[in-house]
Amino acid sequence: MEITGKLTGQGRALPSGISLKVTRTDRFGTTGELTSATVAADGTFRIKDLPSKRGRTLYAVSYEGDALHEGSSAQATVQITA
Protein backbone atom coordinates (compact mmCIF):
# COMPACT_ATOMS: atom_id res chain seq x y z
CA MET A 1 0.00 0.00 0.00
CA GLU A 2 1.17 3.52 -0.72
CA ILE A 3 -0.05 6.86 0.64
CA THR A 4 1.07 10.08 -1.03
CA GLY A 5 0.91 13.65 0.16
CA LYS A 6 2.39 17.10 -0.24
CA LEU A 7 3.95 19.38 2.36
CA THR A 8 3.63 23.08 1.60
CA GLY A 9 4.73 26.10 3.56
CA GLN A 10 3.84 29.76 3.67
CA GLY A 11 6.43 32.49 3.36
CA ARG A 12 9.98 31.29 2.95
CA ALA A 13 10.75 28.05 1.13
CA LEU A 14 10.90 24.86 3.15
CA PRO A 15 14.43 23.51 3.70
CA SER A 16 15.59 20.58 1.60
CA GLY A 17 15.87 17.09 3.06
CA ILE A 18 12.86 17.33 5.38
CA SER A 19 11.99 14.07 7.10
CA LEU A 20 8.44 13.42 8.32
CA LYS A 21 7.49 11.24 11.28
CA VAL A 22 4.91 8.58 10.36
CA THR A 23 2.85 6.44 12.74
CA ARG A 24 0.20 3.79 12.13
CA THR A 25 -2.58 2.84 14.57
CA ASP A 26 -4.64 -0.25 13.77
CA ARG A 27 -8.24 -0.94 14.81
CA PHE A 28 -7.02 -2.60 18.01
CA GLY A 29 -5.25 0.58 19.12
CA THR A 30 -1.76 -0.77 18.46
CA THR A 31 0.47 2.13 17.40
CA GLY A 32 3.81 1.79 15.70
CA GLU A 33 6.24 4.26 14.22
CA LEU A 34 7.07 3.61 10.59
CA THR A 35 10.22 4.55 8.73
CA SER A 36 10.23 8.31 8.23
CA ALA A 37 9.13 9.77 4.89
CA THR A 38 11.48 12.08 3.00
CA VAL A 39 10.01 15.14 1.29
CA ALA A 40 11.05 15.69 -2.35
CA ALA A 41 12.05 19.11 -3.70
CA ASP A 42 8.47 19.71 -4.93
CA GLY A 43 7.03 18.96 -1.45
CA THR A 44 5.65 15.51 -2.27
CA PHE A 45 6.18 12.43 -0.12
CA ARG A 46 5.29 8.74 -0.26
CA ILE A 47 4.60 6.34 2.56
CA LYS A 48 4.85 2.63 1.77
CA ASP A 49 3.46 0.15 4.27
CA LEU A 50 2.24 -3.43 4.53
CA PRO A 51 -0.27 -3.43 7.41
CA SER A 52 -0.82 -6.86 8.95
CA LYS A 53 -4.38 -6.37 10.23
CA ARG A 54 -7.63 -5.76 8.36
CA GLY A 55 -9.99 -2.94 9.22
CA ARG A 56 -9.66 0.78 9.80
CA THR A 57 -6.08 1.99 10.10
CA LEU A 58 -5.05 5.52 11.03
CA TYR A 59 -1.88 7.03 9.58
CA ALA A 60 -0.47 10.19 11.16
CA VAL A 61 2.26 12.29 9.53
CA SER A 62 4.02 15.15 11.30
CA TYR A 63 6.70 17.76 10.61
CA GLU A 64 8.45 19.19 13.66
CA GLY A 65 9.06 22.55 12.03
CA ASP A 66 12.25 24.58 11.80
CA ALA A 67 13.50 28.08 12.65
CA LEU A 68 11.19 29.65 10.03
CA HIS A 69 8.18 27.28 10.00
CA GLU A 70 5.84 25.96 12.68
CA GLY A 71 5.27 22.24 12.96
CA SER A 72 2.36 20.59 11.22
CA SER A 73 0.52 17.28 11.23
CA ALA A 74 -2.17 15.44 9.28
CA GLN A 75 -4.04 12.16 9.61
CA ALA A 76 -5.75 9.81 7.22
CA THR A 77 -7.86 6.73 7.88
CA VAL A 78 -7.81 3.88 5.38
CA GLN A 79 -9.81 0.66 5.25
CA ILE A 80 -7.58 -2.41 4.92
CA THR A 81 -9.55 -5.21 3.21
CA ALA A 82 -6.99 -7.78 2.12
Buried (B, 14 or more C-beta within 10 A) or exposed (E): EEBEBEBEBEEEEBEEEBEBBBBBBBEEEEEEEBEBBEBEEEBEBEBEBEBEEEEEBBBBBBBEEEEEBEEBEEEEEBEBEE
